[in-house]
């Protein structure tokens, strides 16, 4: 019987990154308590399919609890008597454009929900909480690549503002309660079991069904596309190395036990190049519909990952020429194409 010291609480466990992380933690011998509210921001059937994939090999190492962590009363009641020694908090209301339509969803999940998870970490005195921030905190910064030391005071979407607020609230909890916290600014993550609202999936869907793809800013877009396996390797390595409470400056500048890292591919790809690779993998020529820049969007993202490489040895190895065909193979299988 494994002890609680080996158990990780993962929020957003039915999500893209959460499900991949859960499978990895279980494969290395840990137990996972996964929570997710299974909301309908995208088809819930995909979330159920991810959970089924976990269950295939998890045995009793995985326990899933459906709940909304933005409700502290519900969270506390559901986790009463459930033991865990660390938290990876990935659950959030995702998406930049949707934050223009439904701001309250972001306030509940990303602000109230994050405070609830910080409170849970404090109450349970966990050894470490790793949480998801986002590259969107860099807003319209035009200095590339983005470094964790850069100013992040000018978010261009509410989603970005909530993620920056999460970092600031985490700094407060690290200061007041000495909780070891690590925030990861995720850059564009893709791969098997990905999200239907992201460009890779949207493009593949439209290409396979013969519809045009919308390309914003007339194609003058760059993204640091990061393959999911590389991301998960970084998350696990961070989980294993909580920031020390030693007064020394951490990545991101804190002298509390709170580190902030970029986690990306350290390579910014032109969007039109991604489309070329996707065309090759799908065997379909894309019909491109050039569009203007969208509100809340940014023209380029590019991760400076020097701090993460220095501190935990993070080294992504998957270029889009390898990762995109893997995604397309999975996409075909999932949709029976």
C-alpha positions as semicolon CSV with decimal commas, in nm:
position;residue;x (nm);y (nm);z (nm)
1;X;0,000;0,000;0,000
2;X;0,143;0,336;-0,105
3;X;0,159;0,612;0,152
4;X;0,004;0,956;0,118
5;X;0,356;1,088;0,052
6;X;0,328;0,932;-0,290
7;X;-0,012;1,084;-0,371
8;X;-0,056;1,392;-0,590
9;X;-0,376;1,595;-0,618
10;X;-0,418;1,699;-0,983
11;X;-0,680;1,959;-1,074
12;X;-0,807;1,964;-1,430
13;X;-0,737;1,591;-1,446
14;X;-0,973;1,541;-1,740
15;X;-0,804;1,821;-1,933
16;X;-0,536;1,790;-2,200
17;X;-0,228;1,847;-1,983
18;X;-0,388;1,716;-1,662
19;X;-0,475;1,378;-1,812
20;X;-0,129;1,339;-1,969
21;X;0,035;1,429;-1,637
22;X;-0,186;1,185;-1,447
23;X;-0,087;0,896;-1,675
24;X;0,281;0,984;-1,632
25;X;0,264;1,009;-1,252
26;X;0,086;0,673;-1,228
27;X;0,335;0,513;-1,468
28;X;0,617;0,612;-1,234
29;X;0,446;0,456;-0,934
30;X;0,253;0,741;-0,778
31;X;-0,112;0,765;-0,682
32;X;-0,327;1,046;-0,820
33;X;-0,645;1,202;-0,689
34;X;-0,788;1,386;-0,989
35;X;-1,054;1,655;-0,974
36;X;-1,234;1,827;-1,261
37;X;-1,575;1,989;-1,305
38;X;-1,614;1,846;-1,658
39;X;-1,758;2,172;-1,789
40;X;-1,882;2,202;-2,146
41;X;-1,638;2,466;-2,275
42;X;-1,555;2,195;-2,529
43;X;-1,719;1,851;-2,577
44;X;-1,734;1,663;-2,247
45;X;-1,708;1,337;-2,443
46;X;-1,337;1,410;-2,499
47;X;-1,284;1,459;-2,124
48;X;-1,459;1,130;-2,051
49;X;-1,242;0,960;-2,315
50;X;-0,926;1,095;-2,149
51;X;-1,043;0,965;-1,811
52;X;-1,115;0,625;-1,967
53;X;-0,763;0,621;-2,112
54;X;-0,621;0,683;-1,762
55;X;-0,838;0,409;-1,615
56;X;-0,710;0,152;-1,868
57;X;-0,382;0,115;-1,682
58;X;-0,428;0,297;-1,350
59;X;-0,593;0,028;-1,139
60;X;-0,651;0,166;-0,789
61;X;-0,376;0,426;-0,830
62;X;-0,627;0,678;-0,966
63;X;-0,932;0,823;-0,796
64;X;-1,147;1,076;-0,982
65;X;-1,379;1,324;-0,811
66;X;-1,607;1,547;-1,018
67;X;-1,630;1,886;-0,849
68;X;-1,593;2,259;-0,905
69;X;-1,296;2,384;-0,702
70;X;-1,421;2,743;-0,727
71;X;-1,671;2,643;-0,456
72;X;-1,465;2,609;-0,136
73;X;-1,743;2,434;0,058
74;X;-1,779;2,167;-0,211
75;X;-1,402;2,130;-0,240
76;X;-1,351;2,082;0,134
77;X;-1,638;1,836;0,166
78;X;-1,523;1,624;-0,129
79;X;-1,163;1,607;-0,007
80;X;-1,241;1,542;0,357
81;X;-1,038;1,239;0,458
82;X;-0,856;1,229;0,121
83;X;-0,481;1,244;0,176
84;X;-0,214;1,383;-0,059
85;X;0,129;1,536;-0,015
86;X;0,154;1,765;-0,318
87;X;-0,069;1,944;-0,568
88;X;-0,044;2,014;-0,940
89;X;-0,308;2,277;-1,005
90;X;-0,382;2,278;-1,379
91;X;-0,758;2,332;-1,369
92;X;-0,874;2,670;-1,501
93;X;-1,109;2,830;-1,745
94;X;-0,892;2,828;-2,054
95;X;-0,897;3,032;-2,373
96;X;-0,815;3,392;-2,456
97;X;-1,105;3,471;-2,690
98;X;-1,372;3,311;-2,470
99;X;-1,270;3,545;-2,186
100;X;-1,418;3,830;-2,392
101;X;-1,756;3,652;-2,395
102;X;-1,781;3,498;-2,047
103;X;-1,564;3,692;-1,801
104;X;-1,745;3,554;-1,494
105;X;-1,625;3,201;-1,572
106;X;-1,266;3,327;-1,544
107;X;-1,328;3,516;-1,221
108;X;-1,479;3,204;-1,060
109;X;-1,232;2,942;-1,178
110;X;-0,907;3,134;-1,218
111;X;-0,932;3,380;-0,929
112;X;-1,161;3,232;-0,661
113;X;-1,056;2,880;-0,762
114;X;-0,686;2,960;-0,736
115;X;-0,729;3,112;-0,388
116;X;-0,919;2,799;-0,285
117;X;-0,630;2,579;-0,398
118;X;-0,377;2,800;-0,216
119;X;-0,591;2,772;0,098
120;X;-0,606;2,395;0,055
121;X;-0,227;2,383;0,020
122;X;-0,194;2,591;0,338
123;X;-0,444;2,387;0,537
124;X;-0,288;2,056;0,435
125;X;0,070;2,186;0,461
126;X;0,160;2,023;0,130
127;X;0,524;1,986;0,036
128;X;0,482;2,164;-0,297
129;X;0,214;2,306;-0,524
130;X;0,290;2,347;-0,893
131;X;0,036;2,563;-1,075
132;X;-0,039;2,663;-1,432
133;X;0,022;3,017;-1,540
134;X;0,039;3,116;-1,906
135;X;0,258;3,283;-2,167
136;X;-0,036;3,521;-2,217
137;X;0,085;3,719;-1,912
138;X;0,347;3,878;-2,140
139;X;0,069;4,066;-2,319
140;X;0,191;4,274;-2,607
141;X;0,559;4,260;-2,509
142;X;0,762;4,298;-2,828
143;X;1,093;4,180;-2,683
144;X;1,151;3,820;-2,793
145;X;1,206;3,570;-2,647
146;X;0,992;3,634;-2,338
147;X;1,195;3,600;-2,017
148;X;1,052;3,548;-1,666
149;X;1,222;3,872;-1,558
150;X;1,024;4,078;-1,813
151;X;0,755;4,321;-1,696
152;X;0,408;4,168;-1,718
153;X;0,189;4,462;-1,618
154;X;-0,007;4,504;-1,941
155;X;-0,224;4,198;-2,014
156;X;-0,430;4,219;-2,333
157;X;-0,704;3,974;-2,226
158;X;-0,894;3,900;-1,906
159;X;-0,759;3,543;-1,922
160;X;-0,405;3,683;-1,909
161;X;-0,496;3,916;-1,623
162;X;-0,633;3,625;-1,416
163;X;-0,317;3,423;-1,471
164;X;-0,097;3,714;-1,363
165;X;-0,320;3,760;-1,058
166;X;-0,265;3,391;-0,974
167;X;0,110;3,451;-0,971
168;X;0,073;3,752;-0,739
169;X;-0,158;3,568;-0,499
170;X;0,085;3,277;-0,495
171;X;0,368;3,513;-0,404
172;X;0,162;3,633;-0,108
173;X;0,096;3,280;0,017
174;X;0,461;3,184;-0,021
175;X;0,553;3,492;0,183
176;X;0,291;3,457;0,457
177;X;0,275;3,080;0,495
178;X;0,608;2,962;0,345
179;X;0,430;2,721;0,107
180;X;0,666;2,603;-0,170
181;X;0,503;2,711;-0,498
182;X;0,610;2,687;-0,861
183;X;0,423;2,869;-1,137
184;X;0,468;2,750;-1,495
185;X;0,399;2,987;-1,782
186;X;0,286;2,741;-2,048
187;X;0,343;2,825;-2,410
188;X;0,128;2,673;-2,688
189;X;0,095;2,303;-2,600
190;X;-0,018;2,049;-2,859
191;X;-0,024;1,675;-2,916
192;X;-0,249;1,367;-2,885
193;X;-0,561;1,419;-2,669
194;X;-0,530;1,795;-2,725
195;X;-0,795;2,069;-2,702
196;X;-1,049;2,127;-2,980
197;X;-1,037;2,507;-2,931
198;X;-0,668;2,530;-3,021
199;X;-0,526;2,601;-3,365
200;X;-0,378;2,256;-3,431
201;X;-0,712;2,079;-3,380
202;X;-0,920;2,351;-3,549
203;X;-0,697;2,344;-3,856
204;X;-0,696;1,963;-3,880
205;X;-1,075;1,951;-3,841
206;X;-1,130;2,203;-4,119
207;X;-0,872;2,050;-4,350
208;X;-1,017;1,698;-4,318
209;X;-1,371;1,831;-4,378
210;X;-1,276;2,050;-4,674
211;X;-1,349;2,383;-4,507
212;X;-1,124;2,691;-4,509
213;X;-0,906;2,766;-4,206
214;X;-0,907;3,114;-4,053
215;X;-0,554;3,253;-4,023
216;X;-0,535;3,568;-3,813
217;X;-0,314;3,875;-3,857
218;X;-0,290;3,769;-4,223
219;X;-0,060;3,484;-4,128
220;X;0,197;3,706;-3,953
221;X;0,182;3,503;-3,633
222;X;0,449;3,311;-3,442
223;X;0,395;3,059;-3,165
224;X;0,627;2,858;-2,943
225;X;0,454;2,525;-3,015
226;X;0,549;2,274;-2,745
227;X;0,481;1,901;-2,767
228;X;0,287;1,764;-2,471
229;X;0,547;1,500;-2,374
230;X;0,812;1,769;-2,339
231;X;0,577;1,977;-2,124
232;X;0,493;1,683;-1,896
233;X;0,862;1,603;-1,847
234;X;0,912;1,960;-1,728
235;X;0,610;1,958;-1,496
236;X;0,720;1,633;-1,329
237;X;1,078;1,758;-1,285
238;X;0,945;2,078;-1,125
239;X;0,718;1,882;-0,893
240;X;1,020;1,686;-0,771
241;X;1,218;2,003;-0,691
242;X;1,024;2,251;-0,475
243;X;1,185;2,594;-0,439
244;X;1,387;2,624;-0,119
245;X;1,285;2,859;0,162
246;X;1,636;3,001;0,186
247;X;1,592;3,372;0,112
248;X;1,777;3,339;-0,219
249;X;1,628;3,490;-0,534
250;X;1,435;3,237;-0,741
251;X;1,348;3,236;-1,110
252;X;1,101;3,521;-1,151
253;X;1,271;3,728;-0,879
254;X;1,100;3,610;-0,559
255;X;1,303;3,561;-0,242
256;X;1,018;3,351;-0,099
257;X;0,981;2,976;-0,174
258;X;0,811;3,067;-0,504
259;X;0,958;3,015;-0,850
260;X;0,819;3,121;-1,188
261;X;0,930;2,955;-1,510
262;X;0,857;2,966;-1,878
263;X;0,788;2,618;-2,012
264;X;0,797;2,603;-2,389
265;X;0,992;2,471;-2,685
266;X;1,242;2,761;-2,698
267;X;1,164;2,795;-3,069
268;X;0,907;3,026;-3,222
269;X;0,751;2,888;-3,541
270;X;0,585;3,091;-3,812
271;X;0,217;2,997;-3,828
272;X;0,239;2,943;-4,204
273;X;0,523;2,692;-4,145
274;X;0,303;2,502;-3,900
275;X;0,030;2,487;-4,165
276;X;0,280;2,341;-4,415
277;X;0,378;2,066;-4,170
278;X;0,010;1,999;-4,096
279;X;-0,067;1,976;-4,468
280;X;0,207;1,716;-4,511
281;X;0,085;1,512;-4,215
282;X;-0,283;1,527;-4,317
283;X;-0,218;1,479;-4,688
284;X;-0,454;1,771;-4,750
285;X;-0,390;2,117;-4,890
286;X;-0,531;2,389;-4,664
287;X;-0,771;2,647;-4,801
288;X;-0,655;2,956;-4,612
289;X;-0,886;3,243;-4,518
290;X;-0,671;3,541;-4,414
291;X;-0,820;3,740;-4,127
292;X;-0,723;4,051;-3,926
293;X;-0,579;4,031;-3,576
294;X;-0,832;3,926;-3,311
295;X;-0,895;4,126;-2,990
296;X;-0,691;3,989;-2,700
297;X;-0,452;3,799;-2,925
298;X;-0,078;3,861;-2,962
299;X;0,131;3,831;-3,280
300;X;0,418;3,628;-3,136
301;X;0,517;3,407;-2,842
302;X;0,865;3,272;-2,779
303;X;0,985;3,118;-2,453
304;X;1,321;3,189;-2,295
305;X;1,359;2,865;-2,096
306;X;1,710;2,928;-1,963
307;X;1,594;2,937;-1,597
308;X;1,405;2,607;-1,622
309;X;1,697;2,442;-1,799
310;X;1,939;2,572;-1,536
311;X;1,731;2,473;-1,233
312;X;1,575;2,139;-1,335
313;X;1,751;2,038;-1,656
314;X;1,449;2,098;-1,881
315;X;1,536;2,025;-2,244
316;X;1,249;1,986;-2,497
317;X;1,336;1,751;-2,781
318;X;1,033;1,741;-3,013
319;X;1,023;1,970;-3,320
320;X;0,690;2,030;-3,497
321;X;0,810;1,807;-3,781
322;X;0,790;1,515;-3,533
323;X;0,510;1,628;-3,301
324;X;0,253;1,735;-3,560
325;X;0,243;1,398;-3,742
326;X;0,198;1,227;-3,401
327;X;-0,098;1,454;-3,330
328;X;-0,248;1,386;-3,673
329;X;-0,208;1,008;-3,630
330;X;-0,395;1,029;-3,299
331;X;-0,658;1,262;-3,449
332;X;-0,729;1,017;-3,731
333;X;-0,763;0,729;-3,486
334;X;-0,985;0,924;-3,243
335;X;-1,221;1,029;-3,524
336;X;-1,205;0,701;-3,715
337;X;-1,064;0,865;-4,028
